[in-house]
Structures are given as C-alpha cells and as structure tokens.
Amino acid sequence: MATAVIDLDICGLPPVLENLEKYSAAFLLFRHKGCPVGTLTLPVTEGKLHIDQYANEIIAATMKYLWKRRVQEHLDYQEQETSVKLPKATIAICTRDRTDDLRRCLDALIQLPDDAQEILVIDNCPSNNDTLELVREYPGIRYVREPRPGLNIARNRALKEARHEVVAFTDDDAVPDKNWLRALLKNFTRERVVCVTGITMPLELETAGQEAFEKYNPFNKGFTRKIYDSLHDPLSTGNVGAGANMSFRKSVIDLVGEFDEALDAGTVTQSGGDHEYFTRILRAGYYIIYEPEALNWHRHRKTMEETRKAIYGYGVGVYAYWTKLFWYDKEFTVIRYPWGWFWYDQVRKLARAIRKKPGHQPLSLVMAELKGCLNGPGAYFKARRIAKKNAGL
Amino acid sequence: MMQRRKISIITPTHNRRESLERLLDAVSKQDFPMEDIEVIVVCDGCHDDTVPFLKACSPPFRLQYIELPGLGASNARNRGAALAGGDHFIFLDDDIEPSPGLVRAFVDACDSEDGVVVGYLPMELKKNAGFYQILLTRWWEEKYHDMGTRGYRHNFEDLLSGNFSLHASLFRKQGGFNASFRCREDYELGYRLINAGARFSFCKQAWGYHRDEVTNETRSHKRKRLEGYWDVEFAKLHPSAIPCLRLAEMKDPGRGKRLKMFMAFHLPFLTDALANAGAMIMILIEKLSMRKLWIGMDKKLHAYWYMRGVGDNAKTSAGVSALFKDIGEPPPVDHEIDLAGGIEKAAQELSALKTRGVHLRYYSTPIATIRCRPGDMALDAHDLQSLLANRYAWEYYEAMILNSNEKNKNPSA
C-alpha cells in the first residue's frame, strides 16, 4: 500500500492524523518556522496515525537540528544579515512534453511571494505545441523554445535568456515551497558563492515505484546548511545537491563555462550534468551553499519500470561524469570514487538484495544501477562525439 | 551640517609604476570632494619610471611624493604620515584599486577618534587558477568574511595594512608603525592600538580590488620565513602577545618537534634542500590533481619556513625557549554574570564591566568562562548573544533545561 506524505509544523503537531485509509504508512516532514528539521516514516493503522504516541521518535528525528534553532530563537539571534537586499532572480524550468507536471509546477510558482522574479519555461525540443499552449494560460511567464534536445542544452539556454542576476532551476516535475526562492537567494551575499542548492522531498509516495525510488535515491541531503568551499574535495559532489533544486549566478557561465552538452537527460549519458557542473565550480575555487530551508517537492516516477530506468540512468550519468573528469580534466584521483562506491555501497546492496535481508533494496534496481555504471564511460565518449557533430552542423 | 574632513591617503610604492597609476586614477574618481583629498606617495627604492611619472602627473587632488632609498613599508608609511596634512589617514597599498566609494565609506565608518576601520579587499579568482591561488584567495575571503560576521571580536591581526583608516591623532599618539620592523609591522601596530583601547571595525563598503599579480608559492615561503623572524622580534617587544603568535607552538616542543627544530637551526643546508625538493614534488602533485596531499605538504612547508625564520632570529632552541620566560600567567577571571535574569540585562552588565574575562552561569549552573586572548578587543555586549547562539549554545541550552523548574518558581526571570 501507499505512503502518505505529510508536511507538519513541529510547534503545532496534531495528536492524531486521520483520513489515511488509503495508506499503510506516513512519511512526515517536520518543520520549524518553515524550515525542515527532520523526517520520519510511521505506520498507519485503520486510517489513523496517533502522533502523540511517537513523541520519542519525533524528538530523536528532529532534536539534532532543532535545539540550536530554539536557542537562537530564544536569543532573537539571526546568523545571517536579514537587512541585505536580495538579488533578483529568474526561475527557469526546463521541460519536454510533460504538461501535467508542468501545470502543477507553474501553479505553485505563481504563488511565490512577488519579488519581481521572472519565470522562464524552456521548452526543449517538444513533439507538439502543448507546452506552448499551457504557458499561454499564464500571463507573465516567458516561453522559450530550444530546438536542440538535451537538458544541459536547455540549461545553457536558460542561463543566457535569463534577465536577472540569479537563475534558479526547478524541474518540471517538482513543486516549490512558498519560501523556496527567498531561501535560495539569501545565500548569494558573497561574491564567491556562485551556486546555492536546496532540499528536495517526495511530493507523493502513491505507488511502489515511487516508494522504491525514495528509498533508493532520496534527494534529501540533510537538514544542516553547508558551505562547500575550495577546501572541500571538488570531486565529491553527490551530497552538494541536484538539478531539481539549484540556483546560480548568471555570471557562472563566464567563470567556469557552460553545462556540458554531452551530459544529462536527452543524451545517451542520461544524467550527471548537474554534478559535473558542481565539480567544475568547486575546482575553480568558488563556493556552493546547500540550504535546507530552500525546499521543493519532487514527483518521483510512478511505475517500477520508470524507476528502474531512472536508476539505470543515474548509474550511466555518474560514470559518464567521472569518465569526463578522468579523461578530459586529468583529475586522476577520481578513480577512488568508483571503487569506493562499488566496494562500500553497491557490493553490499547487491549481497543484501540477493540474500533478501530485511530492508534490502530491490535486486532489479541494484542491477540496473550496476548496468548503468558499466555503460557510463562508453556513453560519455559517444555523447561527446554526437554533441561535437551537432555543434558542427 | 557635517564637519568637513581632510583626508590623507598614504601609499608606499616600490617599482610598480603601472599599479600606482591605476590607484591614482581610481582616487580621482572618488565620490568625495577632490579638494579635501591629498595623496602622499612614498617611493621606496624606486628605480623604474615612478618618479618621472609622478612629476608629470597632474591629478585633481593634491599629490605629494617623497623618495626614500628602500627602507621598508613601515618606515615609508611613517614618513608619508609625517608629511600628511589631513585629519584622517587612509593607508592604501600600491597594488590596490579603490572603488569609487572607498574614501566616503571610510570617513563615514570612522566616526570617533579611537576608531580603526579595516576595509575590504576582494580578490578575483583567475581562470584556471592553481591550487596556491585558490587557497590564497580563500584565506583572504574567509578572513574578511569572519570580520564581517555578527558578534566577531576583533584582534590585532585584523590590522591588514593594505587598506585601513584611522584618525591622524590616533596614529600619531601611537607613534605610527614601528620603523625597525620589516614585516609584521601591521600586527605590531594593531597590538599597540588594541591595548590602547582603539575600537576596530570592518567596513565592507570601503573596498578595493587587490590586484596582487606577484604572489606565488616561492614568495610566500620567503614571506613565511620573514614572519618567523619578525615574530621573534614581536615577542621580545611584547611578551604578553606570545600566546597569540604562531611561535607559541614551539613552547615545550615534543621529541619530534625538538628534532625538527634542531635540524632546521643547525643543519639548514640539509633541511632547505629537502624543503626545496618538497616544493618541486608539489608541482608534480598538482599536475596529478592530488589536492589533499598538496594541501598537507603546503602546510608543512609553510610551517618549516616559519620555523627557519624563527631560527634566523633566535639561533638555537634555547633562544626560543628563552622567549617564553616572561609570558607570565593570564590574569584571573573574577567577574561573574548570571544569565537567568535575561540576556539583555546580562549584556548591560557585561558592557558596564569592561572586562577581559567573565564567568557565565545560569542560576547556579556554570555555562562558560570567556576570556579575551591578549590582542583581542575587550568583551562587549553584542559578543554575548553570538557566543551563546553559537559557541556555547549547547551549554546554554542544557542550563536552561536543567533550571526550567527554577524558572517556573521565579516568575520575574
């Protein structure tokens, strides 16, 4: 059965959650003054969840992130200057033939507080005019068609088309929280910070595919704000963030170059474009901030087959991006990572899946990931050849 | 009506005519009355065309220059200050390109006679910057960022002499820079200023580009060696500052460190050769992109050259330990503040005390003992909030929970 996703304020917890007949469990996100401070999955019995019975679990899940906030609140202390003027932003959504998702995304975007932000839809090599028709329903949202297929090509287009200083990317299948944009923007106070990422939670866990995806590959990178500076190993960007929730100074393109057209969705490498770009930013000496207050919700793939494909795609993308680092960027130490991932994570996942240990991941997903990894290096060289050919046309 | 202020910008220079031209050009674009600005350029051992250039120069502000035979920056700054007629000094290094609002920002920020304002020098990252450049610019960035954070307590090491400002009277009262110092003269003045009760602050608006085109790994090793040498002088002059100097690490060295010091002091030809070989290997390591190893070696090499510098001055291990003789014990902390009465009341108490150390407690639960290091500015009310919100947040939180019953009994708290 499905898992309900419920957003709760820690200061006003209801004793009982009701009307959950459809669900066998509930995924709870706790927030304090809008900021995520913890998640917890609890069982639902007969459509009800007695929150008051789980006080210990809730404290254990949130206290680590909550206590300091409580102290700072008590002292009326704010870590960051609040008086600083936020930069103006362009919100960019790269999409392709997914109007149902896009509508939900745009509906949420127009609800954001108005800070004179621009909303820009990049329609990437669409097969019809549906997206165009949809965007026409929203006055004030800009539509740009990018005929060349590829998510990274669309991202580059967005950075060039954007009219404002900061470009915030959200996926078409994601829904931003009200405070999402402001939380991202308040981190752009230092020149050296050229990228800010946020936290992504599952929008729904209605199907087995979505539950499996959330368990296998959660986008949640923790509830602590982190600064990744030039002392952080630039090759390790798995926890920095993800393309569904990231923002850049528009000038980043002049500083470190464009997104690699041979990577990510729409090419044979399928993903990896975001992490490769984070690496490039850190290698050049700039900073990335992970800001858990910048929350958005991602609709995971519905069917198990789609989830398997996505996990396969991540395997390809990660190895493709490592191949690039090794072969073209001469970052030879990158070979540590495939080894570490294989030995400390994948082998164990595989063994647990085969022996059907409790809490194991589905074997099909583990195998899909491994297969993806094997195909990654070849895919990168191929994608590069194709991208070169297309650029030459 | 605002009082009219006369500004003297003092710039020592050494064979960098082009940099100087850029600086003077930027001064002529300041949004400040040009008739109230004067620039004093001190050409210290210039053999290029700096002097002919200055002779031919006719800027919109008053320009003076003097020539010195290469006596070092501290001397040059003092001689420049002696010539200056303004009531407000701004010291700018020749490789700085001040932003148009720099003078105005300094004047606005330095509102009292005892104020010392440090300006901001953002460093641009070059494309394809090497590890050294990236780490160097990071150091500067973090230093300025820290100074700009709320509740930051300034210390003598914040006197970054490339871009700072103070009242002429304060500078003169302190006798300016210590002219015998060839390095560390900024920290030395900073130390005296702090001890004289000067109020340091950081002003981000007073910014200029630091167009440092020459610093590289080799120069920074040389620089470290000088720092070691002059830290010993610093220690001799101000024994109370020793705990804050890097050479404090050499107090009571372990066996390994003793051996290293012995080698560096008595067999320098050998250790220098090793260090130079290490520097060569680092080039290879950078080619292989082995960041962690590179950073580790970089730290070690800098520590080595610093130690060499200390050896240049103190000669022997005995000479180093002799420095620590006069430190004495830190003064005892004999003030106590109870936070249970509310944070504002505690902050007021703290400001009134004007102390350099205090015990904090919540009812009877001790939270922390806060002690200024030598060279830190005295404790201030706004320190309390950020200390409790960050460094001592957990202790404070625990104390509050432990005493929550107490608090309920006592509604006035």
Interface residues (C-beta under 8 A of the other chain):
Chain A: W67 K68 R70 V71 Q72 H74 L75 D76 Y77 Q78 E79 E81 R190 E191 R192 D229 S230 L231 D233 P234 L255 A284 G285 Y286 K330 E331 F332 T333
Chain B: P122 L125 K127 N128 A129 Q133 I134 L135 T137 R138 E141 E142 H145 R150 K287 L288 S289 M290 R291 K292 I295 I343 Q385 S386 L388 A389 A393 W394 Y396 Y397 M400
